[in-house]
């Protein structure tokens, strides 16, 4: 499986697409959480700030979950066949 992830000179396999989709999604979630945290620092009310920080916490939990899935794909424990 490791050679599938590193051999990128041709079209991506279904497995590679899944890994990179998960990896990209975790990066977007991390960026979103960081932006929301910054916005929370300028919130109009304490309740608004608390709500934004709760959303950040939820996003970060999901980011970690998707990261673990990506690692399982990379290790070959989750396999995706092109249909």
C-alpha angles and dihedrals in degrees: 000000000000090000090055091057095047100039098083100150092103137035115314119256120234087256092054092047090053093049095048093043090054092044092050091047092053090052092051092048091050092050091047092051091050091050092048090049090053091048090049088058088063098039118145094228136022090242091055091050092049091050092051092048091051089053089051091052092050092048092050091052089053091045091056092047092052090046090056090049090051090052090050090051091049091050091049096245090118113046127191120197120203106243 
